Amino acid sequence: MRDDRERLKDILEAIEQIEKYAGQGRKAFELDELIQTWILHH
């Protein structure tokens, strides 16, 4: 079983990735189903 530190590390990495794609703006999010799915998954 993974410990809390590993889980927190995963969360921080996911946040970094989400910020990268979210930085493209709301319009890109609304128009691109791939970005929507990717962000919601992470």
Buried (B, 14 or more C-beta within 10 A) or exposed (E): EEEEEEEEEEEEEEEEEBEEBBEEEEEEBEEBEEBBEBBEEB
